[in-house]
Amino acid sequence: MNAPITLRADGLRMVFNRRVIFDGVHFALGEMQTLLISGRNGAGKSTLVKIIAGVLTPTAGSVTVSVPGSDGIFGVRSLLGLVSPYLALYEEFSAEENLKQIAAIRGLPYDRDVAHDLLRRVALFQRKDDPVRTYSSGMKQRARYAAALLHRPPVLILDEPMSNLDTDGVAIVREVMAEHRRDGILIVATSDLSDVDRFDERVDLNALR
């Protein structure tokens, strides 16, 4: 998390099978700011998260990241970490092997010390060599956090951040969220408003159909 960045969405619209999922999504975020994406189940929270993450293309509008001191506007994907219950892990690989694979996919050297620190942080170090298929749903969710943080992203996007987590897991995630509030940009999509104790901007998808 070096240079301060800004992330903005302009006029996001998503239509699927002639049904408007949402329309007119705008926001602008700077360093140390949090966006809450709220809405009932089926309102399009995960769809909006995927658009912000660069996984889906909106019907209209754009998402851009500006990096001071650089030329032009960048896509968000190389600068973000994404955590969501629907993100697949390599089930036959161990947690550490998953991190090695993710580093390779991102074109990064594998830093064993950083990876081990992350696995300790998410309370998986003692199980780092076990296949992910042997993990509980909560352990898999914590492994997703390690994967998302591996490249120290300035933008962290969390879709239903407390999904499948027990009390200890929730405490770990709250610490991660607090860190990103201090040092980067945090985006949280949730139907449970208790997941986020404060935020700077809010997109309420119940009102944007």
N, C-alpha and C positions, 0 to 999 in steps of 0.2 A: 504494500500500500504506500506508494511513493507520492507522485504528483496528485494533487486534488483533481477530481474529475466531476463531470456533470452527466446525468442521464436524463433524457427527456423522451416523452411520447407525444406525438402530435396527431390528433384526429384518428385514433385507432378505431376501426370498424371491422367486425367479423360476421360474415353471413355463411351459414352452412345449410345446404339443401333448401335454399330460399328463406330460411328462418334467420332473423337477425339475432345473433347471440348478444352483442353489445355494440354500441355506436357512440362516438364522440368521447373517447377516452383521451384525456390530456393530463400530463403531469410533468414536473421538472424537479429533479433532485440534485442536491449537491452533497459534498462530503459531510458526514455526520448527520445525515437525514434519513428518516424512515418513512416508507410508504406502506400503508395498510390497504390491501385489496379485500373487500368484504362482499358478502352476498350469500344468499341461500344456496343450498345444494342444487347444482344444475344451472347456476346463474352465469357460469363461464369463467370462474376464477382460474382453474387449471389451464384453460385455453389462453387466457390473457398472460399467464405466467410463461407458457410456451412461446408466445409471440415475443415477449420481452427478452426471453432467453435466446431468441433466434432459431427456435426449433420449428415454429410455424410461421407462415407468411400471412399477414392480415389481408383482408379484402381491400382495405384502404388504410392510409396512414403510415407512420414510420416510428421506429425506435432508434435513437442514436446516442452515442457516447462521445463527449468532447474531452480531450486530454490536453491541458494547458502545455504550451511549449512545443506542440507537435503540429504537423501540417494536416489540416482537414478533420473529418469526422470518421470515427471508427465504428465498426459493428461491435455489438456488446459481447459476443460469445467468448472471445479470448480474454475478457476482463471479468468474467463472472464465475461464481460457483452456484450450482443449483442443487437443492435438496427437495425430493418429493417421494412419496411412497410408491409411485409408479415407475421410478427409475430402476432399471434392472442392474443387478450385479452379476458377475461371473460366478455362478453357483458352485462350480467345481474347483474354483481357485480359492486360496486362502485370502484373508483380508489384506495381507501384505502383497500377495501376488496381484490382487485387484488394483492396489495402488501403483505397483510397477507398470501394469498394463495401461492404466489411465495416464500416467506420466508419459509413456511411449506414444499414446494416441495424441497427446497434446504437444508432442515433439520436445519434451523436457527431459533433462537428465534425472535419473532417479536418485533422490537424496535420502539415504537410509535413515539418517538421524532425524530429519524432518518428519518422515513417515512414522518412525517409532514414537516420536513426541506426540503426533496426532493420535496414534492408536492408544497411547496412554491417556490422552485427554478424553477420548471417548470410551475409556474403560474396556478396550478390546486387546490390549497388548498381550495379556496372558493367553488369548485365543488367536493370536495373529497368524499362526500356522495351520489352523483348522479350516477345512472347507466351509465356505459361506453357507452351503446348503444345510450345515448342522446348526446354524445360528437360529435363535428365536427371531420373531418379527421385530422386536425392539432392538436387538443386536444388529440386525441388517440396517435398520434406520440409522443407528449410530455409525455404522460403516459408511453409509452414504454421506454423513457429515465429514468424516475423514477424507473421503474422496473429493468432496466439494472444496475443501480448504487446502488441498495439497499444494496448489500453485499460488496460494496467498491472494485470492481474488479481491479487488477493491469493491466489487459489487456482489452481494450475497442475496440470493433469491430463495425463499423458503415457502413451499406449498404445503399447507397443513403441518406446521413444524413439529407439533407434539404427537403426531400420529404414531401409535403403537408403543409409545414410551412410558416407562414406569416413572416413579418419583425421582429416582437418581438420574434417569435419562433426561427428564424435563429440566432438572437443575443444570445439567451439562449444556443443554441447548440454550437456556436462558443466559448462561455465561457467554456462549458464542455470540448470541444476539447483542448483548451489552458491549462486547468488544467491537462489533461492527458499527454500532451506533457511535462509538468513540472515534473510529479510524476509517470508516468507509461509508458505503451506501447499503442500506438494508431494505429489502422488499419482502413483505410477509402477506401471503394469501391464506385466509382462514375464515371459517364460518363460526369460530369460537373467539369472540372478541377478548376473552381473558388471556389469549395467547400473547397479546401485545399490550403492554401497560402504557405505552405512549407512542405517538407517531406524529410526523410533521404534515403529511398529506394523506388523503384517503380517497380511494376510488370505490364507490358503492355501486356494484353492478346491478343491484335490484332497481336502480333508478336509470339505467342506461340501455334499456332495450328499445 
